[in-house]
């Protein structure tokens, strides 16, 4: 099985905010995203880019995945953002408003494998091309999608509200397409960070839809997201029971087998191995600080 990397909680913060950068090194999130796009005004783009690159080179983020969200491909800043993030050693570069195959190709051609690519799925055009974008992602070294619900709701002119019911078909379609092409997929932000109960409900909704984790706008959201997107102890124990049963010599090569009074099939074994891999990766992540 491919190595699993926990992405339960990915915290956005302005790349121009030195205090936020230092604090991010101590937070219980699985990844940090230096934002050069929405969180930085036009006059501060160059300074934010330089500050982000310097912070990445300095390190100190421990096991946290370090990602840079560059400016959009329709802006004058994106190529410099891409080059600076790659040269600094970012784990991945998050491209906003990816809507067509050419967007992925343009970034991949310039990166030449120096960093992984991630994509924001946040436009109506992207939703109409999910299978095409999934195939291009898998071929172009892009391995994670992040949903952008604010931009998507703006384009759709819908009113999602805390329950997001107008967006549910779109969110489910993004997860389906990501899985079809072997991609990880992260749910979008929850704007009202003071609404702890609402955020927890949306995390549970995202986990139920199949997302790997959630992007965050405030440090206080990390523990809630981590809990929602971690397998619960009962699920982990049952997964280990299934795996142990299939490891028995008498079950070698068998399809369906009885396990503690239940019939279990190979598809359940596959899911059990995934849960075990996720649980082990989370344990290793938490041991790493």
FIVO-49001 format. One record per residue: residue in three letters; x, y, z of N, C-alpha, C in turn. Coordinates in steps of 0.2 Angstrom, whole numbers, plus 5000, padded with zeros to 4 digits. Layout:
# residues N
ALAXYZXYZXYZ...
This chain:
# residues 289
UNK500449945000500050005000500450065000UNK500250114996500650184996500650215003UNK501250245004501350275011500750325012UNK500450335018499950375019500250435023UNK500050495022500250555025499650585028UNK499550595035498950635037498850705035UNK498250715033498150785031497450805034UNK497450795040496750805044496650875045UNK497150915045497150985047497651025043UNK497551075039497951115035497851185036UNK498251215040498151285042498351335037UNK497951375034498151435030498351495035UNK498851535033499051595036499351635031UNK499351705032499651755028500351745028UNK500651735022501451735022501751795024UNK501451845024501651915026501651925034UNK501451875038501351875045501851835048UNK502451875051502951835054502751805060UNK502351835064502151805070501751735069UNK501351735064500951675062501451625060UNK501951635056502451585054502751555060UNK502951595065503251565070502851525074UNK502251545075501751505079501551445076UNK501551445069501351385065501851325067UNK502451335069502951285070502751245077UNK502251275081502151235087501451215087UNK501051215082500351205082500251125080UNK499651095083499551025081499151015075UNK499451045070499151035063499550995059UNK499250955054499650915050500050945044UNK499851005043500151045037500051125038UNK500451165035500451235036500451255028UNK500051305027499951335020500151405020UNK500751425018500851495017500451525011UNK500051575013499551605008499851665005UNK500051664998500251724995499651754991UNK499051714991498551744987498051784990UNK497451754993496951794996497151835002UNK497651815006497751845012498251905012UNK498551915006499051965005498852014999UNK498852075001498652134996499152134991UNK498952174985499452174979500152214981UNK500152264985500752294987501252254991UNK500952204994501352164999501552094996UNK501452084989501552014986502251994986UNK502752044984503452024983503752014990UNK503552054995503852045002503551985005UNK502951965004502651905007503051845004UNK503151844997503551794994504251784997UNK504551834998505251835000505251805008UNK504751825011504751805018504551735019UNK504051715015503851635015504451595013UNK504851615008505451575006505951575011UNK506051625014506551635020506351585026UNK505751585027505451545033505551475031UNK505351455025505451385023506151355023UNK506551405021507351385021507551375028UNK507351415032507551415040507251355043UNK506651325041506451265043506151275050UNK506151215054505851215061505051195061UNK504851175056504151155055503951075057UNK504551045059504450975061504150925056UNK503650885058503350835053502850875049UNK502650935050502150965047502350975039UNK501850965035501950975028501851045027UNK502351075023502451145021502251155014UNK501751195013501451205007501351285006UNK501451305000501351374998500851384993UNK500351424994499751434989500051504986UNK500151494979500351544975499751584972UNK499951644969499351684966499151644960UNK498551664957498251634952498651644945UNK498451594941498851594934498651654930UNK498151694932497951754928498251814931UNK498751804936499051864939499751874937UNK500051924938500751934936501251904941UNK501051874946501451854952501651774952UNK501251734948501251664950501851634948UNK502151654942502851624940503351634945UNK503451694948503951704953503751674959UNK503151664961502951624967503151554966UNK502951524961503151454960503851444960UNK504251484957504951474957505251484964UNK505051534968505251544974505151484979UNK504551464979504251404983504651344982UNK504751334975505151274974505851274976UNK506151334975506851344977506951344984UNK506451364988506551364995506451294998UNK506151244995506051184997505451165000UNK504851204998504251185000504051114998UNK503651075003503451015001502951014995UNK502551064994502051064989501851134987UNK501651144981501351214979500651204977UNK500251244981499551244980499351294975UNK499051274969498851324964498051334964UNK497851394965497151414965496851414959UNK496151404959495751404954495951364947UNK496151304949496351264943495651244940UNK495651254933495051244930495051204923UNK495651194921495751154915496451124915UNK496551074910497151034910497751074909UNK497751124905498251174904498551204910UNK498151214915498351254921498851204925UNK498751144925499151094928499751084924UNK499751084917500351074913500751134913UNK500551194914500951254914501351254921UNK501051234926501451234932501951174933UNK501751114930502151054930502751064926UNK502651094920503251104916503751154919UNK503551204923504051244926504351214932UNK503951174935504251144942504751094940UNK504651054935505150994933505250954939UNK504750934943504850884948505150914955UNK505350974955505651004961505251004967UNK504551004966504051004972503450974969UNK503050944974502350924972501850974971UNK501350964967500851014965500250994969UNK499851034971499151034974498751084970UNK498051064970497651114966497051124970UNK496851194970496151214973495651204967UNK495151164969494551154965493951204968UNK493851254964493451304967493051344962UNK493051314956492651354950492151304947UNK491651334944491151294940491451264935UNK491951294931492251254926492651194928UNK492951194934493251134937492751084938UNK492151104941491751044942491451014936UNK491451044930491251014924491750974921UNK492350974924492950944921493350904926UNK492950874931493350844936493650774934UNK493350734929493750674927494350694923UNK494250744919494850774915495450794919UNK495250834924495750864929496050814933UNK495650764935495950704939496450664935UNK496350654929496750614924497450664923UNK497350724922497950774921498350774928UNK497950774933498350784940498750724941UNK498450664940498850594941499450594936UNK499350624930499950624925500450674926UNK500250734930500650784930500950794937UNK500950744941501350754948500950784953UNK500250794952499850834956499450774960UNK499550784967499250724971498750744976UNK498550814977498050834982497650884979UNK496950874980496550934979496250964985UNK496151024985495851064991495251104988UNK494751084991494051124989494151194992UNK493851244987493751314989493051334989UNK492751314995491951324995491751404994UNK492151444996491951514996491951544989UNK492451524985492451544978491951514974UNK491851444976491351404972490651434973UNK490451454979489851474981489751544978UNK490251584977490251644974490051634966UNK490351594963490251574956489551554955UNK489351504959488651474959488151524961UNK488251574965487751624967487351584972UNK487551534975487151494980487251524987UNK486851504992486851524999486951455003UNK487651435004487751375007487551365014UNK487651415018487451415025487951365029UNK487851355035488251305039488251235037UNK487651215034487551145032487751135025UNK487851185021488151175014487751135010UNK487051135011486651085007486751104999UNK486751164997486751174990487451154987UNK487951144991488651124989488751044989UNK488251014992488450944994488550904987UNK488150914982488250874976488950884973UNK489150954973489850964971490350934975UNK490250944982490850914986490850834985UNK490350804984490350734983490650714977UNK490550754972490850744965491550754965UNK491850804969492550814969492850754973UNK492550724978492850664981492850604977UNK492350594973492250534968492850544963UNK492850604960493350614955494150604958UNK494250624964494850624967495050544968UNK494550514971494750444972494850404966UNK494450414961494450384954495150384951UNK495550444953496250454950496750454956UNK496550424961497150404967497350474970UNK496950524971497150584974496850594981UNK497250624985497050644992496550704991UNK496150714995495650774994495450805001UNK495550875001495450905008494850955007UNK494450955012493850995013494051065014UNK493551115012493751185012493651215019UNK493751275020493751315026493051325029UNK493051335035492451365039492551435041UNK492251475039492351545040492251575047UNK491751555050491551575057491951535062UNK492651555063493051515068492851515075UNK492451565077492151575084491551525085UNK491251495079490751445080491051375080UNK491251355086491551295087491151235086UNK490451235088490051185087489851175079UNK489751235076489651225069490251195065UNK490851215067491451195064491551115065UNK491351095071491451025072490850985068UNK490251015067489750975063490050975056UNK490351025053490551025046491150975045UNK491550975050492150925050491850855050UNK491350835054491050775053490650765047UNK490350815044490050805037490550795032UNK491150825032491650815028491950745028UNK492050725034492350655035491850605032UNK491150615033490650575031490650575023UNK490850625020490850635013491450595010UNK491950585014492550545012493150595011UNK493150655013493750695013494250665018UNK494950685017495450665021495550715027UNK495350775026495450825031495150885029UNK495350935033495051005032495551065032UNK495451115028495851165028495551215033UNK496051255037495851295042496051365041UNK495751405045495851485045496151505052UNK496051465057496251485064496551425067UNK497051435071497451375075496951335080UNK496451375082495951335087495651285084UNK495551285077495151235074495551165073UNK496251165074496651105072496451045076UNK496351045083496150985087495550955085UNK495051005083494350975081494450935075UNK494750965070494850935063495250865064UNK495750865068496150805069495750755072UNK495250765077494850715080494350695075UNK494050735071493550715066493750675060UNK494450685058494650645053495150595055UNK495150575061495550515063495150455064UNK495350395062494950335063494750335071UNK494150315073494050305080494350235082UNK494450225089494750165091494450105089UNK493750105089493350045088493550025080UNK493550075076493650055069494350035068UNK494850055072495550035071495549965074UNK495249955079495249885082494949835078UNK494349845075494049805070494449795064UNK494849845061495249835055495849795057UNK496149795063496649755064496449675065UNK495849675068495549605068495449575061UNK495149615057495049585050495749565047UNK496249615047496849595044497249535047UNK497149525054497449465057497049405055UNK496449405054496049355051496249325044UNK496449375040496649355033497349335033UNK497749355038498449325039498449255041UNK497949225044497949155046498049115040UNK498449055040498649015035497948985031UNK497548965036496848935033496448985029UNK496649045029496249095025496649125019UNK497149095018497549125012497249105006UNK497149155002496849154995496049144996UNK495749155002495049145002494749215001UNK494149214998493749274997493349305004UNK492749275005492349295010492549245016UNK492649275022492749235028492349255034UNK492249215039491849235045492349265050UNK492249325053492649355058492149375063UNK492249345069491849365075491149365073UNK490849315070490149315068489949355062UNK490349385059490149425053490549405047UNK490149405041490549385035490949445032UNK491549435031491949485029492249465022UNK492349515017492549505011493249545009UNK493549525004494249555002494149635002UNK493549655000493549735000493549765007UNK493349725012493349745019494049745021UNK494449695019495149695020495549755017UNK495349775011495749825008495549895012UNK494949905014494749955019495149955025UNK495149895028495449885035496249905034UNK496549885029497249905028497349975028UNK496850015024496950085024496850115030UNK496350095034496250125041496850115045UNK497150055045497750035049498350085047UNK498450095040498950135038498850205040UNK498250235040498050305042498250305050UNK497950255054498050265061498850265063UNK499250215059499950215060500250275058UNK500050305053500350375051500250425056UNK499650425058499450485063499850475069UNK499950405072500350395078501050415077UNK501350405071502050425070502050505069UNK501550535066501550605066501450635073UNK501050615077501050645084501650625088UNK501950575087502550565091503150615088UNK503050635082503550685079503450755082UNK502950765085502850835088502550885083
